[in-house]
Amino acid sequence: MGELEGKIAIVTGAAKGFGLASTKAFIDEGAKVVMTDVDDTEGQKQAEQFGDKAIFIKQDVSDEASWPEVFKKAEETFGPVNVLLNNAGILLFDNAEDVKMEDFHKILSVDLDGVMLG
Ligand SMILES: NC(=O)c1ccc[n+]([C@@H]2O[C@H](COP(=O)([O-])OP(=O)(O)OC[C@H]3O[C@@H](n4cnc5c(N)ncnc54)[C@H](O)[C@@H]3O)[C@@H](O)[C@H]2O)c1
């Protein structure tokens, strides 16, 4: 029996990278997973490989209004949520002098606001 047998998980940023790998690992351990990402083309495509063990919902984690919708759909599909992996994140590598405040605030909105909202 897997360590997440019967658990319902939300994984953000699940279309690729750590989020997709975590989705696979969670499913291997018995969980059902709600995958979310801003990239709905890749997210939808990746979710198909998991059959009835995963669904995909398009979500920008920095959008406060998106969160109740994601939890509602998760509960309607699989039941009450037990696990949340706040994985979605963006990075910017640049000299501090060259970073535009607009880009800095975008990073904060995804990496901080998005996690707090979740
Ligand atoms: N790769 C590394 O070495 C590393 C190291 C430390 C921390 N991290 C963190 O781990 C997380 C995943 O890293 P990764 O390498 O798999 O990243 P990645 O760029 O491969 O994947 C991130 C996913 O998040 C999605 N995403 C971006 N903005 C989003 C938003 N606003 N709402 C929802 N989804 C959004 C992207 O579309 C993408 O599918 C990130 O938070 C990253 O900062 C990564």
The ligand as an SDF file (V2000), in Angstrom:
LIG
                    3D

 44 48  0  0  0  0  0  0  0  0999 V2000
   14.9720   23.6070  -10.8280 N   0  0  0  0  0  0  0  0  0  0  0  0
   15.6960   23.9490   -9.7470 C   0  0  0  0  0  0  0  0  0  0  0  0
   16.9170   23.7360   -9.6690 O   0  0  0  0  0  0  0  0  0  0  0  0
   15.0140   24.5850   -8.5440 C   0  0  0  0  0  0  0  0  0  0  0  0
   15.7560   24.8190   -7.4030 C   0  0  0  0  0  0  0  0  0  0  0  0
   15.1390   25.3720   -6.2730 C   0  0  0  0  0  0  0  0  0  0  0  0
   13.7990   25.6800   -6.3240 C   0  0  0  0  0  0  0  0  0  0  0  0
   13.0920   25.4670   -7.4610 N   0  0  0  0  0  0  0  0  0  0  0  0
   11.6870   25.8030   -7.4420 C   0  0  0  0  0  0  0  0  0  0  0  0
   10.9090   24.6300   -7.6410 O   0  0  0  0  0  0  0  0  0  0  0  0
    9.7240   24.9660   -8.3750 C   0  0  0  0  0  0  0  0  0  0  0  0
    9.6570   24.1560   -9.6490 C   0  0  0  0  0  0  0  0  0  0  0  0
   10.8740   24.3000  -10.3530 O   0  0  0  0  0  0  0  0  0  0  0  0
   11.0390   23.6910  -11.8050 P   0  0  0  0  0  0  0  0  0  0  0  0
   12.4900   23.6920  -12.1070 O   0  0  0  0  0  0  0  0  0  0  0  0
   10.2690   22.4190  -11.9200 O   0  0  0  0  0  0  0  0  0  0  0  0
   10.3490   24.8520  -12.6620 O   0  0  0  0  0  0  0  0  0  0  0  0
    9.7660   24.8180  -14.1570 P   0  0  0  0  0  0  0  0  0  0  0  0
    9.9470   26.1980  -14.6960 O   0  0  0  0  0  0  0  0  0  0  0  0
   10.2990   23.6560  -14.9260 O   0  0  0  0  0  0  0  0  0  0  0  0
    8.2100   24.5560  -13.9170 O   0  0  0  0  0  0  0  0  0  0  0  0
    7.4160   25.5090  -13.2450 C   0  0  0  0  0  0  0  0  0  0  0  0
    5.9800   25.3300  -13.6790 C   0  0  0  0  0  0  0  0  0  0  0  0
    5.2270   26.3460  -12.9990 O   0  0  0  0  0  0  0  0  0  0  0  0
    4.3300   26.9260  -13.9370 C   0  0  0  0  0  0  0  0  0  0  0  0
    3.9760   28.2730  -13.5150 N   0  0  0  0  0  0  0  0  0  0  0  0
    4.7070   29.4140  -13.6600 C   0  0  0  0  0  0  0  0  0  0  0  0
    4.0310   30.4640  -13.1880 N   0  0  0  0  0  0  0  0  0  0  0  0
    2.8390   29.9850  -12.7280 C   0  0  0  0  0  0  0  0  0  0  0  0
    1.7030   30.5920  -12.1280 C   0  0  0  0  0  0  0  0  0  0  0  0
    1.6370   31.9250  -11.9160 N   0  0  0  0  0  0  0  0  0  0  0  0
    0.6550   29.8070  -11.7710 N   0  0  0  0  0  0  0  0  0  0  0  0
    0.6970   28.4660  -12.0030 C   0  0  0  0  0  0  0  0  0  0  0  0
    1.7350   27.8340  -12.5830 N   0  0  0  0  0  0  0  0  0  0  0  0
    2.7960   28.5930  -12.9370 C   0  0  0  0  0  0  0  0  0  0  0  0
    5.0710   26.8890  -15.2660 C   0  0  0  0  0  0  0  0  0  0  0  0
    4.1700   27.0150  -16.3590 O   0  0  0  0  0  0  0  0  0  0  0  0
    5.7800   25.5490  -15.1910 C   0  0  0  0  0  0  0  0  0  0  0  0
    4.9860   24.5080  -15.7220 O   0  0  0  0  0  0  0  0  0  0  0  0
    9.7960   26.4650   -8.6390 C   0  0  0  0  0  0  0  0  0  0  0  0
    9.0780   27.1350   -7.6260 O   0  0  0  0  0  0  0  0  0  0  0  0
   11.2830   26.7600   -8.5540 C   0  0  0  0  0  0  0  0  0  0  0  0
   11.5260   28.1040   -8.2000 O   0  0  0  0  0  0  0  0  0  0  0  0
   13.6630   24.9200   -8.5580 C   0  0  0  0  0  0  0  0  0  0  0  0
  1  2  1  0
  2  3  2  0
  2  4  1  0
  4  5  1  0
  4 44  2  0
  5  6  2  0
  6  7  1  0
  7  8  2  0
  8  9  1  0
  8 44  1  0
  9 10  1  0
  9 42  1  0
 10 11  1  0
 11 12  1  0
 11 40  1  0
 12 13  1  0
 13 14  1  0
 14 15  2  0
 14 16  1  0
 14 17  1  0
 17 18  1  0
 18 19  2  0
 18 20  1  0
 18 21  1  0
 21 22  1  0
 22 23  1  0
 23 24  1  0
 23 38  1  0
 24 25  1  0
 25 26  1  0
 25 36  1  0
 26 27  1  0
 26 35  1  0
 27 28  2  0
 28 29  1  0
 29 30  1  0
 29 35  2  0
 30 31  1  0
 30 32  2  0
 32 33  1  0
 33 34  2  0
 34 35  1  0
 36 37  1  0
 36 38  1  0
 38 39  1  0
 40 41  1  0
 40 42  1  0
 42 43  1  0
M  CHG  2   8   1  16  -1
M  END
$$$$
